[in-house]
């Protein structure tokens, strides 16, 4: 597969992820779809993976499987009219904004650090 097709697929994946983010905030989206959408978008933007990227093949395979499967599942859960509206908004928006990506990454890192701090606190408390 040539690099143009990969770039096109990457751009489509970014647009789908942003559309899903918009759908998670839309009042017409059911609560269970919102929860899954937040999890998928968070995983897609998170610098932390379930399987670290340095593990050969599996490290990259989880990103190539988990995110698209999660996106597909969420898109099926969101009402068609809501998803169409979110796709239109995502297509109009500047998806590749470095500022927005930086802010999202910073928020996710803070959440991971807070979770790590909470687990550390609970472990120390349990062994004290």
MODELLER restraints for C-alpha pairs under 7 A, 6 or more apart:
rsr = mdl.restraints
at = mdl.atoms
rsr.add(forms.Gaussian(group=physical.xy_distance, feature=features.Distance(at['CA:14:A'], at['CA:95:A']), mean=6.81, stdev=0.5))
rsr.add(forms.Gaussian(group=physical.xy_distance, feature=features.Distance(at['CA:15:A'], at['CA:90:A']), mean=5.87, stdev=0.5))
rsr.add(forms.Gaussian(group=physical.xy_distance, feature=features.Distance(at['CA:15:A'], at['CA:91:A']), mean=6.57, stdev=0.5))
rsr.add(forms.Gaussian(group=physical.xy_distance, feature=features.Distance(at['CA:15:A'], at['CA:95:A']), mean=6.47, stdev=0.5))
rsr.add(forms.Gaussian(group=physical.xy_distance, feature=features.Distance(at['CA:17:A'], at['CA:41:A']), mean=6.17, stdev=0.5))
rsr.add(forms.Gaussian(group=physical.xy_distance, feature=features.Distance(at['CA:18:A'], at['CA:90:A']), mean=5.93, stdev=0.5))
rsr.add(forms.Gaussian(group=physical.xy_distance, feature=features.Distance(at['CA:19:A'], at['CA:86:A']), mean=4.97, stdev=0.5))
rsr.add(forms.Gaussian(group=physical.xy_distance, feature=features.Distance(at['CA:19:A'], at['CA:87:A']), mean=5.16, stdev=0.5))
rsr.add(forms.Gaussian(group=physical.xy_distance, feature=features.Distance(at['CA:19:A'], at['CA:90:A']), mean=5.14, stdev=0.5))
rsr.add(forms.Gaussian(group=physical.xy_distance, feature=features.Distance(at['CA:20:A'], at['CA:37:A']), mean=6.24, stdev=0.5))
rsr.add(forms.Gaussian(group=physical.xy_distance, feature=features.Distance(at['CA:21:A'], at['CA:37:A']), mean=6.81, stdev=0.5))
rsr.add(forms.Gaussian(group=physical.xy_distance, feature=features.Distance(at['CA:21:A'], at['CA:41:A']), mean=6.50, stdev=0.5))
rsr.add(forms.Gaussian(group=physical.xy_distance, feature=features.Distance(at['CA:22:A'], at['CA:86:A']), mean=5.80, stdev=0.5))
rsr.add(forms.Gaussian(group=physical.xy_distance, feature=features.Distance(at['CA:23:A'], at['CA:29:A']), mean=6.41, stdev=0.5))
rsr.add(forms.Gaussian(group=physical.xy_distance, feature=features.Distance(at['CA:23:A'], at['CA:82:A']), mean=6.77, stdev=0.5))
rsr.add(forms.Gaussian(group=physical.xy_distance, feature=features.Distance(at['CA:23:A'], at['CA:83:A']), mean=6.40, stdev=0.5))
rsr.add(forms.Gaussian(group=physical.xy_distance, feature=features.Distance(at['CA:23:A'], at['CA:86:A']), mean=5.95, stdev=0.5))
rsr.add(forms.Gaussian(group=physical.xy_distance, feature=features.Distance(at['CA:24:A'], at['CA:34:A']), mean=4.52, stdev=0.5))
rsr.add(forms.Gaussian(group=physical.xy_distance, feature=features.Distance(at['CA:24:A'], at['CA:37:A']), mean=5.85, stdev=0.5))
rsr.add(forms.Gaussian(group=physical.xy_distance, feature=features.Distance(at['CA:24:A'], at['CA:38:A']), mean=6.55, stdev=0.5))
rsr.add(forms.Gaussian(group=physical.xy_distance, feature=features.Distance(at['CA:28:A'], at['CA:82:A']), mean=6.49, stdev=0.5))
rsr.add(forms.Gaussian(group=physical.xy_distance, feature=features.Distance(at['CA:29:A'], at['CA:78:A']), mean=5.67, stdev=0.5))
rsr.add(forms.Gaussian(group=physical.xy_distance, feature=features.Distance(at['CA:29:A'], at['CA:79:A']), mean=6.71, stdev=0.5))
rsr.add(forms.Gaussian(group=physical.xy_distance, feature=features.Distance(at['CA:30:A'], at['CA:78:A']), mean=6.96, stdev=0.5))
rsr.add(forms.Gaussian(group=physical.xy_distance, feature=features.Distance(at['CA:33:A'], at['CA:74:A']), mean=6.03, stdev=0.5))
rsr.add(forms.Gaussian(group=physical.xy_distance, feature=features.Distance(at['CA:33:A'], at['CA:77:A']), mean=5.67, stdev=0.5))
rsr.add(forms.Gaussian(group=physical.xy_distance, feature=features.Distance(at['CA:33:A'], at['CA:78:A']), mean=6.21, stdev=0.5))
rsr.add(forms.Gaussian(group=physical.xy_distance, feature=features.Distance(at['CA:36:A'], at['CA:74:A']), mean=6.62, stdev=0.5))
rsr.add(forms.Gaussian(group=physical.xy_distance, feature=features.Distance(at['CA:37:A'], at['CA:74:A']), mean=5.96, stdev=0.5))
rsr.add(forms.Gaussian(group=physical.xy_distance, feature=features.Distance(at['CA:40:A'], at['CA:67:A']), mean=6.38, stdev=0.5))
rsr.add(forms.Gaussian(group=physical.xy_distance, feature=features.Distance(at['CA:40:A'], at['CA:70:A']), mean=5.82, stdev=0.5))
rsr.add(forms.Gaussian(group=physical.xy_distance, feature=features.Distance(at['CA:40:A'], at['CA:71:A']), mean=6.82, stdev=0.5))
rsr.add(forms.Gaussian(group=physical.xy_distance, feature=features.Distance(at['CA:44:A'], at['CA:67:A']), mean=6.13, stdev=0.5))
rsr.add(forms.Gaussian(group=physical.xy_distance, feature=features.Distance(at['CA:45:A'], at['CA:105:A']), mean=6.32, stdev=0.5))
rsr.add(forms.Gaussian(group=physical.xy_distance, feature=features.Distance(at['CA:46:A'], at['CA:105:A']), mean=6.40, stdev=0.5))
rsr.add(forms.Gaussian(group=physical.xy_distance, feature=features.Distance(at['CA:46:A'], at['CA:108:A']), mean=6.08, stdev=0.5))
rsr.add(forms.Gaussian(group=physical.xy_distance, feature=features.Distance(at['CA:51:A'], at['CA:58:A']), mean=6.91, stdev=0.5))
rsr.add(forms.Gaussian(group=physical.xy_distance, feature=features.Distance(at['CA:51:A'], at['CA:59:A']), mean=5.20, stdev=0.5))
rsr.add(forms.Gaussian(group=physical.xy_distance, feature=features.Distance(at['CA:51:A'], at['CA:62:A']), mean=6.71, stdev=0.5))
rsr.add(forms.Gaussian(group=physical.xy_distance, feature=features.Distance(at['CA:52:A'], at['CA:59:A']), mean=5.08, stdev=0.5))
rsr.add(forms.Gaussian(group=physical.xy_distance, feature=features.Distance(at['CA:53:A'], at['CA:59:A']), mean=3.84, stdev=0.5))
rsr.add(forms.Gaussian(group=physical.xy_distance, feature=features.Distance(at['CA:53:A'], at['CA:60:A']), mean=5.50, stdev=0.5))
rsr.add(forms.Gaussian(group=physical.xy_distance, feature=features.Distance(at['CA:75:A'], at['CA:83:A']), mean=6.98, stdev=0.5))
